[in-house]
Amino acid sequence: MIIDFANLTKAYQEHKENIDRAINDVVSTSRFIMGEEVKQLETLLEEYTGAKYAISCSSGTDALLLGMMALDVEPGDEIITSPFTFIATAETIAFLGAIPVFVDIDESTYNIDVNRIEEKITKRTKVIMPVSLYGQVADMDEINELGRKYKITVIEDAAQSFGATYKGKKSCNLSSIGCTSFFPAKPLGCFGDGGALFTNDEQLSDKIKSMRVHGQTQRYFHKYIGMGGRLDTIQAAVLLEKLKHYENDVKRRQDVAKQYDQNLKDIVITPFIKEDNTSVWAQYSIRVKNRDNIQAILKEKGIPTAVHYPKPLHLQECFEYLKYKKGDFPISEKVSDEIMSLPMNPYVTDQEINYITKQIKSLL
């Protein structure tokens, strides 16, 4: 049995006719930049999340950059975040000359440990940036309360959690700014790079919209230092078609996760979803000992796996200048050594799940 990890081909084939038509409409009219589909998508994203303003952009990484730029993050500012995430979270902080300040994770959810944030707040703290990892939202109420207490803005890095809920409210609409990614392998993915920001603040929205087109307020008149951060119209057209079916895709992901849980719950450490949360299952990640050996054997049996993430950010070579060392964030380090993601997409079959879990059980 050969199993597809993300099954992007099936995701395309399922809606091929409508997606092809949407792409061809853009090509035939040559509305490649800021075409009508971009605005249509933003309107639907606002309706979906409940946020007043959705601003599409060129990637999830650029969404984080634009959010911090709109808040006037400057060199020397401190941004509190997690060391257990994709590098873009901290990379964008460093890119602006700000200082990533890491806080270890909760071992059950793998999101930032809210009980450890306050001790890292200083007079230079400009932003708290929790990551909603693997599809589950971080503890936003407690984080927002800290933001209010110390007058610090909260940005949710929701690159993996678009569509997830937290106490009945959608991810991306839980703080001053939410940022997400539409990278092809995300739960809602386009056919290249894409992302979006969300806010309920009209001034922030206007500023972000300006900054994604080089800080223009009108053509060739520049109020801000900005960037070329627009979402291509073709990607907007693809997302418009895929968004129509997204709730069903999320439900199918949840069904896959439930079956994994049932088959593996007494065998390995399976994902923990808090009672007030729902996950969109960007990944289904278990924890195992002897991970490299297990991965190699599973690969021989046609089962792809991945590691999200094998080395926490504080130990990455590019962040040596921050002077962190091994042992500074022991939970992140422990999880990085054990975490392993299984095939997760709406098309994983019962037969495939049973095969995958049977092979894992045989190795433990």
LINQUI-V491713 format. One record per pair of residues at least 4 apart in sequence whose ideal C-beta (glycine too) atoms are under 8 Angstrom apart, sorted by the first residue. I is the first residue (numbers start at 0). GAP is how many residues later the second one is. Records with the same first field share a line. If there is no record, write none. Layout:
BEGIN
I->GAP, GAP
END
This chain:
BEGIN
0->300, 301, 302, 350, 351, 354
1->300
2->299, 300, 301, 340, 345, 349, 352, 353
3->5, 6, 300, 339, 341, 343
4->299, 300, 301, 338, 339, 340
5->178, 179, 337, 338, 339
6->4, 336, 338, 339, 340, 341
7->4, 176, 177, 181
8->4
9->4, 335, 337
10->4, 178, 231, 334, 335, 336
11->4, 7, 179
13->231
14->4, 226, 227, 230
15->4
16->4
17->4, 223
18->4, 219, 222, 223
19->4
20->4
21->4, 15, 215, 216, 218, 219
22->4, 211, 214, 215
23->4
24->4, 212
25->4, 5, 6, 9, 11, 207, 208, 211
26->207
28->6
30->4, 5, 6, 202
31->200, 201, 202
32->197, 199, 200
33->4, 196, 199
34->198, 201, 202
35->4
36->4, 196, 199, 200, 203
37->4, 18, 192, 193, 195, 198
38->4
39->4, 196, 200
40->4, 13, 15, 190, 195, 198, 199, 202
41->4, 12, 13, 14, 154
42->4, 11
43->4, 196, 199
44->4, 6, 9, 11, 151, 153, 198
45->4, 5, 6, 7, 8, 152
47->115, 122, 195, 198
48->5, 121, 122, 123, 124, 129, 149
49->119, 120, 123
50->119, 121, 122, 127, 147, 148, 149
51->147, 148, 150, 153
52->145, 146, 147, 148, 149, 151, 152
53->142, 143, 144
54->11, 141, 142, 143, 144, 150, 153, 154, 157
55->138, 139, 140, 174, 175, 180
56->5, 6, 9, 137, 138, 139, 140, 155, 172, 173, 174
57->4, 135, 136, 137, 154, 170, 171, 172, 173, 174
58->4, 122, 124, 134, 135, 136
59->4, 28, 99, 119, 120, 121, 122, 123, 126, 135
60->4, 27, 30, 31, 120, 134
61->4, 133, 150, 165, 167
62->4, 96, 116, 117, 118, 132, 133, 134
63->4, 24, 25, 28, 65, 91, 93, 115
64->4, 27, 30, 31, 162, 164
65->4, 131, 142, 145, 146, 161, 163
66->4, 88, 110, 112, 130, 141
67->5, 11, 24, 25, 28, 30, 59, 87
68->4, 27, 142, 155, 156, 157, 158
69->107, 134, 137, 138, 141
70->55, 56, 82, 84, 106, 133
72->4, 6, 20, 23, 25, 53, 54
73->22, 23, 24, 52
74->21, 22, 23
75->21, 22, 23, 48
76->19, 21, 22, 47, 48, 49, 50
77->20, 21, 23, 44, 46, 47, 48
78->14, 19, 20, 21, 22, 46, 47, 48, 49, 50
79->21, 22, 23, 37, 40, 41, 45, 47, 48, 49
80->4, 8, 9, 12, 19, 20, 21, 22, 31, 47, 48, 49, 50, 76
81->7, 20, 21, 23, 29, 30, 48, 49, 51, 250
82->7, 19, 20, 21, 22, 229, 230, 231, 241, 246, 249
83->21, 26, 49, 225, 228, 229, 245, 247, 248, 251, 252
84->4, 5, 46, 48, 72, 224, 228
85->73, 222, 223
86->4, 226, 229, 231
87->4, 71
88->4, 40, 42, 68, 224
89->4, 10, 12, 223, 229
90->4, 227
91->4
92->5, 6, 7, 36
93->4, 5, 6, 224, 225
97->28
98->25, 223
99->213, 219, 222
100->19, 24
101->211, 212, 222, 226, 227
102->9, 10, 13, 14, 17, 226
103->8, 9, 12, 225, 226, 227, 228
104->4, 5, 6, 7, 8, 224, 226, 227, 230
105->4, 5, 6, 7, 8, 225
106->224, 227, 228
107->164
108->24, 27, 29, 163, 165
109->23, 24, 175, 225, 229
110->19, 20, 21, 22, 25, 26, 27, 28
111->4, 5, 18, 19, 26, 27, 31
112->4, 218
113->24, 25, 28, 29, 32
115->4
116->4, 11, 26, 29
117->28
119->5
120->4, 25, 29, 31
124->25, 27
125->26, 27
126->25, 26, 27, 28
127->15, 18, 19, 24, 25, 26, 27
128->25, 26, 27, 28
129->8, 9, 10, 13, 24, 26, 27
130->7, 26, 28, 29
131->4, 5, 6, 24, 25, 26, 28, 29, 32, 39
132->5, 27, 28
133->26, 137, 145, 147, 148, 149, 150, 151, 174
134->25, 26, 29, 52, 118, 144, 145, 146, 147, 148
135->25, 28, 135, 137, 138, 141, 143
136->19, 21, 24, 27, 28, 29, 34, 37, 140
137->5, 18
138->4
139->4, 14, 16, 26, 34, 35
140->4, 26
141->4
142->4, 11, 32
143->4, 10, 30, 31
144->4
145->4, 6
146->4, 5, 6, 7, 28, 29
152->22, 23, 24
153->21, 22, 23
154->20, 21, 22, 23, 24
155->15, 16, 18, 19, 21, 22, 23
156->22
157->4, 6, 13, 14, 20, 21, 22
158->20, 21, 22, 24, 27, 36
159->21, 26, 27, 120, 122, 123
160->10, 11, 19, 118, 119, 121
161->9, 10, 18, 19, 20, 24, 25, 26, 118
162->7, 8, 24, 25, 83, 84, 87, 117
163->6, 7, 113, 114, 115, 116
164->4, 5, 6, 112, 113
165->4, 5, 8, 110, 111
166->109, 110
167->108
168->4, 5
169->4
170->7, 9
171->6, 7, 8, 24, 26
172->5, 25, 27
173->4
175->23, 25, 28
176->20, 21, 22, 27
177->19, 20, 21
178->16, 17, 18, 19
179->6, 15, 16, 18
180->5, 13, 14
181->4, 6, 7, 8, 11, 12, 13, 14, 53, 57
182->6, 7, 10, 11
183->5, 6, 7, 8
184->4
185->96
186->59, 62, 63, 66, 93, 94, 95
187->51, 54, 55, 58, 61
188->53
189->4, 45, 46, 48, 49, 52
190->43, 44, 47
191->40, 42, 43
192->42
193->37, 38, 41, 42, 45
194->36
195->35
196->11
198->5, 6, 9
200->4
201->4
202->4
203->4
204->4
205->4
206->4, 17
207->4
208->4
209->5, 6, 7, 13, 14, 16
210->4, 13, 14, 15, 16, 18
211->14, 15, 16, 17, 18
212->13, 15, 16, 17
213->8, 12, 13, 14
214->7, 8, 9, 10, 11
215->4, 5, 6, 7, 10
216->4, 5, 6
221->4
230->4, 5
231->4
232->4
233->4
234->4
235->4
236->4
237->4
238->4
239->4
240->4
241->4, 7
244->4
245->4
246->4
247->4, 98
248->4, 97
249->4, 30, 31
250->4
251->4, 94, 95
252->4, 27, 28, 91, 92, 93
253->4, 24, 25, 27
254->4
255->4, 25, 28, 88, 89, 90, 92, 97
256->4, 14, 22, 24, 27, 87
257->4
258->4, 91, 94
259->4, 10, 24, 82, 93, 96, 97
260->4, 9, 10
262->4, 90, 91, 94
263->4, 6, 22, 93, 96, 97
264->5
266->90, 93, 94, 97
267->18, 19, 20, 92, 96
268->17, 18, 69
269->16
270->8, 13, 14, 15
272->4, 5, 6
280->63
281->62
282->23, 25, 58, 61
283->57, 58, 59, 60
284->23, 54, 55, 56, 57
285->53, 54, 56, 74
286->48, 51, 52, 53
287->6, 50, 52, 72, 76
288->49
289->4
290->4, 16, 46, 47, 48, 49
291->4
292->4
293->4, 46, 66, 69
294->4, 10, 12, 45
295->4
296->4, 62, 66
297->5, 6, 7, 58, 61, 62, 65
298->4, 5, 6
300->58
302->39, 40, 52, 53, 56
303->39
304->35, 36, 37, 38
305->34, 35
306->32, 33, 34
307->31, 33
308->27, 30
309->26
310->4, 5, 25
311->4, 17, 20, 21, 24
312->6
313->5, 8, 10, 14, 15, 18
314->4, 9, 11, 18
318->5
323->4, 5
325->7
326->6
328->4
329->4
330->4
331->4
332->4
333->4
334->4
341->14
342->5, 9, 13
343->4
347->4, 5
348->4
349->4
350->4
351->4
352->4
353->4
354->4
355->4
356->4
357->4
358->4
359->4
END
